[in-house]
Amino acid sequence: MNYVISIWHVMRRELKQMFARPLYMFASVGVMLLSTFFFITLMRQGTAEEMPVAVVDKDQTTISRRLCHEMQATSSVDICLVTSSYSEAREAMQQGRIYGIFVIPEGFYSDLVAFKRPQMDFYVTNAYTVGGNTAYKQMLTVANLVSGAFQREVLRKKGMSEDLIMKRIQPLVIEGHMVANPWNNYSVYLVSTILPGILGLVCIMLTIFTIGYELKMKTSREWLRTAGGNYTVAMIGKLIPYTVMYVVLGFGCYAMMFGFAGFPVYGSHARLLFGLLLYIFAMEAAGIFLIGCVPTLRDAVSIGALYSMLGFSLSGFTYPVSNMLPPFRALSWLEPLRHYYLIYVNEALMAAPWSNSMVPALSLCAFLLLALIVSPRLHKALVYQNYPLK
């Protein structure tokens, strides 16, 4: 009971500090609200649409105008410039107004009728990865459709049946079945990991700051006296208000993603939320470890920010970990976001059994040991206040 009373006193002290500094609320609630609103609305259609492209029509025939019409009818690209001058289209690309150029050569229709295999050129800018890839994919699709349509008309005039025509044009029929995300919604892959990553960044930064600020301002002894001189009670009482706040923010993001935005969850919501809780605890433990190892608040905050940002790259949701160099594959095990991402994929997208998520879950639990490793060193720092003031 004495421990519970001491924890309550520490919590009251910490709550006063939280509301006395607006930075605490802005660096947590404000950042998460802005990030959630931004990323949820960033790709509200799920995929990038109406990418601006230009068509250089040097043929100026009925078939070339039909090509432009067919491309404009798609939702992926938007033809914002039709010209006969390649220089004009190139200038528009250099200015960043378009992502791709579709060139219809002069004499395209006559060469097509004469079976001279006219050549169509695509130019895309990969300075904008999504825009360039989307434009290229759509232009390539239109070109293939034109080729198939012309072959079909020629074979029809030769008296061939529709069944034989389709077997000639498309001897192999490919059926694609996208597992877990049939809508090809980029937000399902990106936002579902980016928002937890930002939450983890908030967790580790605030954990480092709240403990490091006590050391910097020489108030750590007062903090310990409030906890009855017990280091464990002091740490638990300080972290409980923030942990509750992180959990509320995390569950709020979860509701926005899987409720409001309609992201799929084919597995268990309970296990996925449990993985989110472990992730929050792991990031807090990493923050305690960093402030316990690094003697200055400024350096610890900088290292914590770098460590958290590396998690976005090493988690594997943008680039497969299996294709990384061996040293980086090993480093990915040191990032809690990587393990949460594996739990998310197993539960939300693959509906895999819980046994598949046991290793990531146990890995997140292992991060809790970091707080225990530095506890003697951090306890001495709180008592002797021997950390530099910088």
C-alpha positions in Angstrom: 0.0 0.0 0.0 2.9 2.3 0.7 4.2 1.7 -2.8 0.8 2.5 -4.3 0.6 5.8 -2.3 4.2 6.7 -3.4 3.4 5.9 -7.0 0.3 8.1 -6.8 2.3 11.0 -5.4 4.9 10.7 -8.2 2.0 10.6 -10.8 0.5 13.8 -9.3 3.8 15.5 -9.5 4.3 14.4 -13.1 0.8 15.4 -14.2 1.5 18.9 -12.8 4.7 19.1 -14.9 2.9 17.8 -18.0 0.2 20.5 -18.0 2.6 23.2 -16.8 4.6 22.8 -20.1 2.5 23.1 -23.3 5.5 21.4 -25.1 4.6 18.1 -23.6 1.1 18.1 -25.1 2.1 19.5 -28.4 5.0 17.0 -28.8 2.6 14.2 -28.2 -1.1 14.8 -28.8 -0.6 17.6 -31.3 2.0 15.7 -33.4 -0.1 12.5 -33.5 -3.3 14.4 -34.4 -1.6 16.3 -37.2 0.1 13.2 -38.5 -3.0 11.0 -38.4 -5.0 13.7 -40.3 -2.3 14.2 -42.8 -1.6 10.5 -43.6 -5.2 9.4 -43.5 -6.2 12.0 -46.1 -3.0 11.9 -48.1 -4.1 9.0 -50.3 -7.8 9.0 -49.6 -8.4 7.1 -52.9 -5.8 4.4 -51.9 -3.6 4.9 -55.0 -2.2 7.9 -56.8 -4.5 9.1 -59.5 -4.6 11.6 -62.3 -0.9 11.9 -62.7 -0.2 14.8 -65.2 1.4 13.6 -68.5 1.9 15.1 -71.9 1.3 13.6 -75.3 3.5 14.6 -78.3 1.2 13.9 -81.3 3.3 14.1 -84.4 0.9 12.0 -86.4 -2.3 14.1 -86.0 -4.6 11.4 -87.3 -7.8 9.8 -86.1 -5.9 6.9 -84.5 -3.5 9.1 -82.6 -6.4 11.2 -81.3 -8.2 8.0 -80.3 -5.1 7.0 -78.4 -5.2 10.3 -76.4 -8.9 9.7 -75.7 -8.3 6.2 -74.4 -5.5 7.3 -72.1 -7.5 10.3 -70.8 -10.4 7.9 -70.0 -8.3 6.2 -67.3 -8.2 7.5 -63.7 -4.4 7.0 -63.3 -3.2 9.8 -65.6 -4.4 13.2 -66.7 -3.3 14.5 -70.1 -2.6 18.2 -69.3 -0.7 18.9 -72.5 -1.1 17.8 -76.1 1.4 19.2 -78.5 3.4 18.3 -81.6 6.6 19.7 -80.2 8.8 17.4 -78.1 10.8 20.4 -76.8 7.6 21.9 -75.3 6.8 18.7 -73.5 10.4 18.3 -72.2 10.3 21.8 -70.8 7.1 21.0 -69.0 8.8 17.9 -67.5 11.9 19.9 -66.4 9.6 22.4 -64.7 7.9 19.5 -62.8 4.5 20.1 -64.3 4.2 16.6 -65.8 5.6 13.1 -64.9 5.6 11.5 -68.3 5.7 12.1 -72.0 3.9 9.8 -74.5 5.3 10.3 -78.0 3.3 9.3 -81.1 5.7 9.4 -84.1 5.0 10.9 -87.4 3.5 8.5 -89.9 2.3 6.2 -87.1 -1.0 5.3 -88.7 0.4 4.7 -92.2 3.3 2.6 -90.8 0.8 0.6 -88.7 -1.3 -0.2 -91.7 1.7 -1.1 -93.7 3.0 -3.4 -91.0 6.2 -1.5 -90.5 6.1 -1.7 -86.7 6.0 2.0 -85.7 7.8 2.8 -82.5 6.2 4.7 -79.6 8.5 6.3 -77.0 7.8 6.9 -73.3 9.7 9.4 -71.2 9.2 9.4 -67.4 10.8 11.2 -64.6 11.8 9.0 -61.7 12.6 12.0 -59.5 9.0 11.4 -58.3 8.9 7.7 -57.8 5.1 7.2 -57.5 4.2 9.7 -60.2 6.8 8.4 -62.7 5.9 4.7 -62.1 2.2 5.3 -62.4 2.5 7.3 -65.6 4.8 4.7 -67.1 2.5 1.8 -66.2 -0.5 3.5 -67.7 1.3 4.5 -70.9 2.6 1.0 -71.4 -0.9 -0.4 -70.8 -2.3 1.9 -73.5 0.4 0.9 -76.0 -0.2 -2.8 -75.4 -3.9 -2.3 -75.9 -3.4 -0.5 -79.2 -1.2 -3.3 -80.4 -3.7 -6.0 -79.4 -6.6 -4.0 -80.9 -4.8 -3.7 -84.3 -4.0 -7.4 -84.4 -7.6 -8.3 -83.7 -8.9 -6.1 -86.5 -6.4 -7.6 -89.0 -7.3 -11.1 -88.0 -11.0 -10.4 -88.2 -10.6 -9.2 -91.8 -8.9 -12.5 -92.5 -12.0 -14.3 -91.3 -10.6 -15.8 -88.2 -13.1 -16.5 -85.3 -13.0 -14.5 -82.1 -11.9 -17.5 -80.1 -8.9 -18.1 -82.3 -8.2 -14.4 -82.4 -7.9 -14.2 -78.6 -5.8 -17.3 -78.5 -3.5 -15.8 -81.0 -3.3 -12.4 -79.3 -3.2 -13.7 -75.8 -2.0 -17.4 -75.8 -1.5 -17.3 -72.0 -4.3 -15.9 -69.7 -2.9 -14.5 -66.5 -5.1 -14.2 -63.5 -3.7 -12.0 -60.7 -5.0 -12.5 -57.1 -3.7 -9.9 -54.7 -3.6 -11.4 -51.2 -5.0 -9.3 -48.3 -5.1 -6.0 -50.2 -7.0 -6.6 -53.5 -7.6 -2.9 -53.9 -3.8 -2.2 -54.2 -4.3 0.5 -51.6 -0.9 2.0 -50.8 -2.2 3.4 -47.5 -2.7 -0.1 -46.1 1.0 -0.7 -46.4 2.4 2.7 -45.7 0.1 4.5 -43.2 -0.4 1.4 -41.0 3.3 1.5 -40.2 4.2 5.1 -40.5 1.7 6.2 -37.8 3.0 3.6 -35.3 6.5 4.7 -36.2 5.6 8.3 -35.4 4.0 7.2 -32.1 7.2 5.3 -31.3 9.2 8.5 -32.0 7.0 10.4 -29.6 7.4 7.7 -27.0 11.1 7.6 -27.0 11.7 11.3 -27.3 9.3 12.2 -24.4 10.7 9.4 -22.2 14.3 10.7 -22.7 13.2 14.3 -22.2 11.2 13.7 -19.0 14.0 11.8 -17.3 16.8 13.9 -18.7 15.1 17.1 -17.7 15.2 15.9 -14.1 18.9 15.3 -14.4 19.6 18.6 -16.2 17.6 20.8 -13.7 18.9 18.9 -10.7 15.4 18.0 -9.5 16.0 14.2 -9.5 16.5 14.0 -5.7 13.1 15.7 -5.2 11.6 13.2 -7.6 13.1 10.3 -5.6 12.0 11.8 -2.3 8.4 11.9 -3.7 8.8 8.2 -4.4 10.1 7.4 -0.9 13.6 6.9 -2.2 12.6 3.9 -4.3 13.9 4.1 -7.9 11.4 1.6 -9.2 8.5 3.4 -7.7 9.8 6.7 -9.1 10.2 5.4 -12.6 6.8 3.7 -12.6 5.0 6.8 -11.3 6.6 9.0 -13.8 5.9 6.8 -16.8 2.3 5.8 -16.0 0.7 9.1 -17.2 2.7 9.1 -20.4 2.0 5.4 -21.0 -1.7 6.0 -20.7 -1.4 8.9 -23.1 0.5 6.8 -25.6 -2.0 4.0 -25.4 -4.9 6.4 -25.9 -3.1 7.9 -28.9 -2.2 4.5 -30.3 -5.7 3.2 -30.0 -7.1 6.4 -31.5 -4.8 5.9 -34.5 -5.9 2.3 -34.7 -9.6 3.4 -34.7 -8.9 5.9 -37.5 -7.0 3.4 -39.7 -9.1 0.3 -39.2 -12.4 2.0 -38.5 -12.7 5.3 -40.3 -10.3 4.6 -43.2 -11.5 1.0 -43.5 -8.1 -0.8 -43.6 -8.5 -4.5 -43.6 -7.9 -6.7 -40.5 -8.3 -10.4 -41.4 -6.9 -11.7 -38.1 -7.4 -10.8 -34.5 -7.9 -7.2 -33.4 -7.0 -8.2 -29.8 -3.6 -9.7 -30.8 -2.9 -6.7 -33.0 -3.6 -4.3 -30.2 -1.6 -6.4 -27.8 1.3 -6.1 -30.3 0.8 -2.3 -30.2 1.0 -2.2 -26.4 4.3 -4.2 -26.5 5.6 -1.8 -29.1 4.9 1.2 -26.8 6.5 -0.5 -23.8 9.6 -1.4 -26.0 10.0 2.2 -27.2 9.8 3.5 -23.6 12.4 1.0 -22.5 14.7 2.1 -25.3 14.3 5.7 -24.2 15.3 4.8 -20.6 18.2 2.8 -22.0 19.5 5.8 -24.0 19.2 8.4 -21.2 20.9 5.9 -18.9 23.8 5.4 -21.3 24.3 8.9 -22.7 25.3 11.5 -20.1 23.7 14.6 -21.6 20.1 15.3 -22.4 20.9 16.9 -25.8 23.0 14.0 -27.0 20.4 11.4 -25.8 17.6 13.2 -27.6 19.6 13.4 -30.8 20.5 9.7 -30.6 16.9 8.8 -29.8 15.6 10.7 -32.9 18.2 9.1 -35.1 17.4 5.6 -33.7 13.7 6.1 -34.3 14.0 7.4 -37.8 16.2 4.5 -38.8 13.3 2.3 -37.8 11.3 3.5 -40.8 14.0 2.2 -43.1 14.9 -1.0 -41.2 11.4 -2.1 -40.5 10.9 -3.5 -44.0 7.6 -1.9 -45.0 9.3 0.2 -47.8 12.2 -2.1 -48.7 12.4 -5.8 -48.0 14.8 -6.6 -45.1 15.8 -9.9 -46.9 17.4 -7.8 -49.7 19.4 -5.6 -47.4 23.1 -6.1 -46.7 23.8 -8.5 -43.9 24.8 -5.8 -41.4 21.5 -4.0 -41.9 19.5 -7.2 -41.7 21.1 -7.7 -38.2 20.4 -4.1 -37.2 16.7 -4.5 -38.1 16.4 -6.8 -35.0 17.3 -3.8 -32.9 14.3 -1.8 -34.0 11.0 -2.3 -32.2 9.1 -1.0 -35.3 10.4 -4.0 -37.3 8.9 -6.5 -34.9 5.6 -4.6 -34.7 5.4 -4.5 -38.5 5.8 -8.3 -38.6 2.9 -8.7 -36.1 0.8 -6.3 -38.2 1.4 -8.3 -41.4 0.7 -11.6 -39.7 -2.5 -10.4 -38.0 -4.0 -7.7 -40.2 -3.1 -8.9 -43.7 -2.3 -12.6 -43.5 -4.5 -13.8 -40.7 -1.7 -16.1 -39.7 -1.8 -18.1 -36.4 -0.4 -16.4 -33.3 2.6 -18.8 -33.4 3.9 -16.8 -36.4 4.0 -13.7 -34.3 5.5 -15.2 -31.2 9.1 -14.4 -32.2 8.3 -10.7 -32.9 6.3 -10.4 -29.7 9.0 -12.0 -27.6 11.6 -9.7 -29.2 9.5 -6.7 -28.1 9.4 -8.1 -24.6 13.2 -8.4 -24.7 13.5 -4.7 -25.2 12.1 -4.3 -21.6 15.4 -5.7 -20.3 17.2 -2.6 -21.6 15.5 -0.6 -18.8 16.8 -3.0 -16.2 20.3 -3.1 -17.6 20.8 0.7 -17.0 18.8 0.9 -13.8 21.9 0.9 -11.5 23.7 3.5 -13.5 20.6 5.7 -13.9 19.7 5.4 -10.2 23.2 6.6 -9.2 22.8 9.5 -11.6 19.5 10.5 -10.0 21.1 10.4 -6.5 24.4 12.0 -7.2 23.3 14.3 -10.0 26.6 13.9 -11.7 25.3 14.3 -15.3 26.7 17.3 -17.2 24.3 20.3 -17.5 24.8 20.6 -21.3 
